[in-house]
Amino acid sequence: MSFERFKRAYCGQTVLVTGCSGFKGSWLSVWLHTLGARVVGYALQPPTEPSMFRACSLDKHIISMEADICDDAALTEVFKTYKPDIVFHLAAQPLVRYSYLQPKETFETNVMGTVNVLEAARNTGTVKSIVVITTDKCYENREWVYGYRETDPIGGYDPYSASKGCAELVVSAFRNSFLMSRGVGLASARAGNVIGGGDWAVDRLLPDFVRAVVDNKPIRIRNPLATRPWQHVLEPLSGYLLLGALLLAEPEKYSSAWNFGPRDTDVLPVEEILNLAIAEWGAGRVEKEAVKQPHEATLLKLDISKAEAYLRWHPIFSCREAIKRTVEWYKKYYEEFPSDMFSFTIEQIREYEHVLQFRS
């Protein structure tokens, strides 16, 4: 895993990123741009205001198409027009609690949206590598203390988790039925709770913390003991980029499911994450919500030994380092507005690449 490998794999390639207006999709689009890729983004308008997409003025740096992945005709036309070599599918309805309010929308977006992307890809002769991003919540969560492996059963208590489990089955079906025989690499990637600057989604811990600090209000948390695999956004993105590059070279070898998560020492409860964030920012206070909430998993961990052994991918940042860089991004945005967040985001990517080079 190295910057040189990424550069060789992506420079000059046409890369389609669905969900480019979202948090992870925006970060991935910036990184691909710095690697010399021709980035074609396909997404709805940014889901929040502010947004990472607008803070970085991404529409000035990539080809940006505003459309829905549930619109299979529009999606097919984009594939035909731009003829991508590589596809990263991140577009999704990504929130657990929202899925309780809008289960039909969640399943349509996360399941049929994935079908539409893979169908368009298989009907476009240029695509050689596809990475579909799902979630650690796609596993049948039994609340056990060890991490879930890629061979563990798919499940999903809530509509969001179930829809992502269904998306995994869609990926497997398209891989086995259509794409593998054509030499097209297709893999799914499952990551944990991702943090980083530029996320303003509702019902996410760090964005809720940032809003509370900026508004000088307490942050209200639902379950302070809920334990999750926390990682900086660049960690799973480095895994996605590595996986996409390896699929180009050896599609049969790497076309499967992969976990990208932190080390066990960074699988921490919500309360501890907030204490680290408060210490790093130098402000903030916590209140426990008393209202009964819909079911959410209490304990969730990923086993990343497969990615470490076969991809030679390893997490780099500790949870403390991840929070430090996350707070730095938000402070830059709020204290130096209007800041050049595109350049600052690239600066953080370069810092990560430097550590990547040093530790590879």
C-alpha positions in Angstrom: 0.0 0.0 0.0 1.7 3.2 -1.2 1.1 6.5 -2.8 3.1 5.4 -5.9 0.8 2.4 -6.4 -2.2 4.7 -6.2 -0.7 7.1 -8.6 0.2 4.4 -11.2 -3.3 2.9 -10.9 -5.4 6.0 -11.2 -3.5 8.6 -13.1 -5.3 9.1 -16.5 -8.1 6.8 -15.6 -11.8 7.8 -15.8 -13.3 7.0 -12.4 -17.0 7.2 -11.6 -17.9 8.0 -8.0 -21.5 7.7 -7.1 -22.4 9.7 -4.0 -19.7 12.2 -4.7 -21.7 14.9 -2.9 -21.7 13.0 0.4 -19.0 13.0 3.1 -16.9 10.0 2.1 -17.7 10.5 -1.6 -16.3 14.1 -1.5 -13.1 13.0 0.3 -12.6 10.2 -2.2 -13.2 12.5 -5.2 -10.6 15.0 -3.9 -8.1 12.2 -3.4 -8.7 10.8 -6.9 -8.3 14.3 -8.3 -4.9 14.6 -6.7 -3.9 11.3 -8.2 -4.5 12.5 -11.7 -7.8 10.7 -12.3 -10.6 12.1 -14.4 -13.3 12.0 -11.8 -16.9 11.8 -12.8 -19.3 12.3 -9.9 -22.9 11.2 -9.9 -25.1 12.2 -6.9 -28.0 14.2 -5.7 -27.5 17.6 -4.3 -25.4 17.6 -1.1 -27.5 16.2 1.7 -26.6 18.9 4.2 -25.8 22.6 4.4 -22.9 23.1 5.0 -21.4 20.2 3.1 -18.0 18.8 2.3 -18.8 19.0 -1.4 -19.6 22.8 -1.3 -16.9 23.6 1.3 -14.3 22.3 -1.2 -16.1 23.7 -4.3 -15.8 20.2 -5.8 -17.9 21.1 -8.8 -15.0 23.2 -10.0 -12.5 20.3 -9.8 -14.5 17.2 -11.1 -17.2 16.5 -13.6 -20.3 16.6 -11.5 -23.6 15.1 -12.6 -26.7 15.8 -10.4 -29.0 12.7 -10.6 -30.5 9.8 -8.6 -29.1 6.3 -8.7 -32.7 5.1 -8.7 -33.0 6.8 -12.2 -31.5 3.9 -14.2 -31.9 5.7 -17.5 -29.9 8.7 -16.4 -27.3 6.5 -14.8 -27.0 4.4 -18.0 -26.5 7.5 -20.0 -23.6 8.7 -17.8 -21.9 5.3 -18.2 -22.3 5.5 -22.0 -21.1 9.1 -22.2 -18.1 9.0 -19.9 -17.1 5.3 -20.3 -15.5 4.9 -16.9 -12.6 2.5 -16.3 -13.2 2.2 -12.5 -16.4 2.6 -10.4 -16.7 3.4 -6.7 -20.3 3.1 -5.6 -20.9 5.1 -2.4 -24.4 6.6 -3.1 -26.8 5.5 -0.3 -29.3 6.4 2.3 -26.7 6.1 5.1 -28.6 6.7 8.4 -30.0 4.1 10.8 -32.6 6.2 12.5 -33.8 7.8 9.2 -34.3 4.3 7.9 -37.0 3.7 10.5 -38.8 6.8 9.2 -38.3 6.0 5.5 -37.8 2.2 5.1 -39.1 2.1 1.5 -36.7 4.9 0.4 -33.9 3.2 2.2 -34.4 -0.1 0.4 -35.0 1.5 -3.0 -31.8 3.5 -2.7 -29.5 1.0 -1.2 -30.7 -2.2 -3.0 -32.1 -1.1 -6.3 -29.6 1.7 -6.6 -26.8 -0.9 -6.4 -28.6 -3.0 -9.0 -28.8 0.0 -11.3 -25.1 0.8 -10.9 -24.0 -2.8 -11.5 -26.4 -3.3 -14.5 -25.1 -0.1 -16.1 -21.5 -1.2 -15.5 -22.0 -4.7 -17.0 -23.6 -3.1 -20.1 -20.6 -0.7 -20.5 -17.6 -2.5 -22.0 -15.0 -0.1 -20.5 -15.5 -0.9 -16.8 -12.7 -3.0 -15.4 -12.9 -2.5 -11.6 -15.8 -1.9 -9.3 -15.8 -1.3 -5.5 -19.2 -1.2 -3.8 -19.2 0.4 -0.4 -21.6 -1.2 2.1 -21.1 -1.1 5.9 -20.0 -3.0 9.0 -23.7 -3.0 10.0 -24.5 -5.5 7.2 -23.5 -8.4 9.5 -26.0 -10.3 11.6 -25.1 -8.6 14.9 -25.0 -10.9 17.8 -23.3 -8.4 20.1 -20.3 -10.7 20.6 -16.9 -9.4 21.7 -14.9 -10.4 18.8 -14.8 -8.8 15.3 -17.0 -10.0 12.4 -15.2 -11.7 9.6 -16.2 -11.5 5.9 -17.5 -15.1 6.1 -19.9 -14.4 8.9 -23.7 -14.3 8.2 -25.2 -11.2 6.6 -28.2 -9.8 8.6 -29.7 -6.5 9.7 -32.1 -5.6 12.5 -33.1 -2.1 11.2 -34.0 -1.2 7.6 -30.7 0.4 6.9 -28.6 -2.5 8.0 -30.9 -5.0 6.2 -30.7 -2.9 3.0 -26.9 -3.1 3.1 -27.1 -6.8 3.7 -29.3 -7.1 0.6 -26.8 -4.9 -1.3 -24.0 -7.5 -0.4 -26.2 -10.2 -1.9 -26.7 -8.2 -5.1 -22.9 -7.7 -5.4 -22.3 -11.5 -5.0 -25.0 -12.3 -7.6 -23.6 -9.8 -10.2 -20.1 -11.0 -9.6 -20.9 -14.7 -10.0 -23.5 -14.4 -12.8 -22.0 -11.8 -15.1 -18.8 -9.9 -14.2 -16.2 -12.5 -13.1 -16.5 -14.4 -16.4 -15.7 -11.1 -18.3 -12.6 -10.4 -16.2 -14.3 -7.4 -14.4 -13.2 -7.1 -10.8 -16.1 -6.5 -8.3 -15.6 -6.3 -4.6 -17.6 -4.9 -1.6 -16.0 -2.9 1.2 -17.3 -2.8 4.8 -16.1 0.0 7.1 -16.9 1.1 10.6 -17.8 4.4 12.0 -15.9 6.9 9.9 -15.0 10.4 11.2 -13.3 13.4 9.6 -13.8 17.0 8.7 -16.7 17.9 6.4 -19.4 15.7 7.8 -22.5 17.5 8.8 -25.0 14.6 8.7 -27.6 14.4 11.4 -27.5 11.6 14.0 -23.7 11.2 13.7 -21.6 11.6 16.8 -18.8 14.0 15.7 -21.1 16.2 13.5 -23.5 16.5 16.4 -20.6 17.4 18.7 -19.3 20.1 16.3 -22.8 21.7 15.9 -23.2 21.7 19.7 -19.8 23.3 20.3 -20.3 25.9 17.6 -23.8 26.8 19.0 -22.5 26.6 22.6 -25.1 23.9 23.5 -24.6 20.5 25.2 -24.4 17.5 22.9 -27.1 15.0 23.7 -26.2 11.3 23.3 -28.5 8.3 23.1 -26.2 5.6 24.4 -22.9 6.6 25.9 -21.8 2.9 26.2 -22.4 2.0 22.6 -19.1 0.7 21.2 -18.0 1.2 17.6 -14.9 0.8 15.4 -13.9 4.5 14.9 -11.5 5.5 12.2 -10.5 8.6 10.2 -12.1 8.8 6.8 -8.8 8.4 5.0 -8.3 5.0 6.5 -11.1 3.2 4.7 -10.6 5.3 1.6 -7.0 4.1 1.4 -8.4 0.6 1.5 -11.0 1.3 -1.3 -8.2 2.8 -3.5 -5.9 -0.1 -2.9 -8.7 -2.6 -3.6 -9.7 -0.8 -6.8 -6.1 -0.9 -8.0 -5.7 -4.6 -7.2 -8.9 -5.4 -9.0 -7.5 -3.9 -12.1 -4.5 -6.1 -12.0 -5.9 -9.4 -10.7 -9.7 -9.3 -10.7 -10.3 -13.0 -9.8 -8.0 -12.9 -6.8 -9.5 -9.8 -5.1 -13.2 -10.0 -6.1 -14.8 -10.6 -2.7 -15.9 -8.8 0.5 -13.3 -6.9 2.6 -13.4 -5.3 6.0 -11.6 -2.0 6.7 -11.6 -1.0 10.3 -9.3 0.2 13.2 -7.3 -1.9 15.5 -9.1 -3.3 18.6 -7.6 -0.5 20.8 -9.6 2.0 18.8 -13.0 0.2 19.2 -14.3 2.6 21.9 -17.6 3.7 23.5 -19.3 6.8 22.5 -18.6 8.5 25.8 -14.9 8.1 25.5 -14.9 9.4 21.9 -16.7 12.5 23.1 -14.2 13.0 26.0 -11.3 12.9 23.5 -13.1 15.4 21.1 -13.9 17.8 24.0 -10.2 17.7 25.1 -9.0 18.3 21.6 -11.4 21.2 20.9 -11.1 22.7 24.3 -14.9 23.0 24.7 -18.1 21.0 24.9 -20.4 19.3 27.4 -22.5 16.2 27.3 -26.1 15.4 28.2 -27.7 12.0 28.1 -31.0 11.8 26.2 -33.8 10.4 28.3 -36.3 9.7 25.4 -36.6 6.0 24.4 -34.8 5.4 21.1 -35.2 2.9 18.2 -33.0 -0.2 18.4 -29.3 0.3 17.6 -26.5 -2.2 18.1 -24.5 -1.7 21.3 -21.3 -3.6 20.4 -19.9 -3.9 16.9 -16.3 -4.8 15.8 -14.7 -5.8 12.6 -12.0 -8.4 12.0 -9.5 -6.8 9.5 -7.1 -9.7 9.4 -8.1 -10.6 5.8 -7.2 -7.1 4.5 -4.0 -7.1 6.5 -2.9 -10.5 5.2 -4.0 -10.4 1.6 -4.1 -6.6 0.7 -1.3 -5.7 3.1 -3.5 -2.9 4.2 -3.2 -1.6 7.8 -4.8 1.2 9.8 -2.4 4.1 10.4 -4.0 6.6 12.7 -5.0 5.9 16.3 -8.4 7.1 17.3 -6.8 10.1 19.1 -5.0 11.0 15.9 -8.2 10.7 13.9 -10.1 13.0 16.3 -7.2 15.5 16.2 -7.3 15.8 12.4 -11.1 15.9 12.4 -11.1 18.8 14.9 -8.4 20.6 12.9 -10.5 20.5 9.8 -13.7 21.9 11.5 -11.7 24.6 13.3 -10.2 25.7 10.0 -13.7 25.9 8.5 -15.3 27.8 11.3 -12.5 30.0 12.6 -11.0 31.0 9.2 -14.2 31.1 7.0 -14.2 31.5 4.1 -11.2 29.2 4.0 -9.8 27.3 1.1 -11.0 23.9 2.3 -10.1 22.1 -0.9 -6.4 23.0 -0.4 -6.6 22.2 3.3 -8.2 18.8 2.5 -5.4 18.1 0.1 -3.0 19.1 2.8 -4.5 16.5 5.2 -4.4 13.9 2.4 -0.7 14.6 1.8 0.0 14.2 5.5 -1.7 10.8 5.4 0.3 9.8 2.3 3.5 10.8 4.0 2.8 8.6 7.0 1.7 5.9 4.5 5.0 6.1 2.7 6.9 6.0 6.0 5.1 3.0 7.4 4.8 0.9 4.2 
